[in-house]
């Protein structure tokens, strides 16, 4: 099951919010790397599919951020929007820079993984829900 499918399912079968977020970041980073590979090999016929995949995953990250929740959430939101804009053209440097930003964000969330799991178990942050109004990052 892809992270996107799990995110949209009515029950996430034990996934925590932070684990889901990390999985989506992993998929997004992989999509950016595939796009970079496509660009470096000059396979422009494959570019639209790579661009679409990277864009969809960026939009999934963006949709999971409540940018009004805090200054940090707003910055994460803005960085993800920036990354989305970087895939609008087949420029390897843009894709690479965006991938690096996503990797840095992912690393930050990895650092707080245990704390995030504990906060979810203790009820300090809500568990994943099938309700579309819920966000992955509500900090």
N, C-alpha and C positions, 0 to 999 in steps of 0.2 A: 504494500500500500504506500502510495506516495504521501508526503506530508500534506499536500493540497487535499487529497481525498480524506485523510484523517481529520483535517481541519474542518471539512464540510460535513463529516459524518455526524449522526445524532448522538453517538456515544464514542468517546475516544479511547475506550478500553485501557485505562490506566496511564495514559500519557499525562505528564504534568505540563503546565503552561510553558515553562522554561525549556523542557525537552522538545516540545513541539516547535518552539521558536528556533532553537538550535538546529533542528532538522530542516526547517525551512531555509535558514541561512546556508546550511550545507548545500542544499539543492540549488539555491540561487547562485552561490559561488561557483558550483560545478557548471551551471548554465553559462556563466560569464567566461569560464575557462574554455568551454566548448566553442563559444563565439570567438574567443581569441584564437583558438586553433583554426577555426574556419577562415578567419581573416588572414592569419599568417600563411596558410596554405593557398590563399587566393581562390577559395571555393565559393565564389560569390552567389552561385545558384543556391547554396545551402544557407546563405546569410539570413534571408527573411524568416526561416524557421527558427534559427538560433536567436534572432532578435525578438521574435514573438515569445519564445520560451523565457528568455531573460526578463522581458517586460512583464509577462504574466506573474513571474515569481516576485519581481520588485513590487508589483501592485499588491500581491498578497501580503508582503511585509508591510507596505504602507497602510493597507486596510486594517492591519492588526495593531496599529499605533493610535492611541488616543492622544493626539498632539496637544490637547488642552489640559492633560492631566498634570504635567509638570514641565519645567524648562528642559530637563533631560529628554523627556518624551518628545518634545517639540524639536529638539536638535536631531534626535534619531529619525524622526519623520522627515525633516528637511534633508538629511543626508541620504535617506532612501529615495526621496524624490529626485535629488541630484543624480544619484546612480541611474535612475530610470531615464533621465534626460541624456545620459552619456551613451546609451545604446541606440539613440535615434539615428546615428550615422555610423557607417562602417570605418571607424577610426580606431585602430588597435590601441593607441595611447589612451583614448577615452575609456575604452572597455577595461584596460588594465588598471587605470586609476580607480575606476568604480569598483572593480573586483577587490582591490586593496582596501578600500573604504569598508566594503562589506565584511571582509576578513577581520578588520580591526573591530568593527561592531560585534561580530560573532565572538571574537576573543573576549571582549568585555562581558558579554552575556555568559560565556563559559566560566569566567571568573566568579560569577555570582550564582552559578547553577545550584549549588548545595543550599545556599540561602534561599533561593527562589522556591526550591522544592519544600523546604521547611516552612516557609511562609504560606505556601499553598496548603500544606497538611494542617497547619495551625489555624487556617481560615483567615489569615491576614490579607491574602489576595484570593480572589475567587477562583474556583476550579474551572477548567475548560468547560465550556457549555456549547450546545448546538445553537444557541441564540445568536443570530447574526450581529446583534448590537454589541455583543461582548468583543473585547479586543484582546490580542495576545499580549500586548505591552501596555499595561495600565499602571504606570509608575508615577 
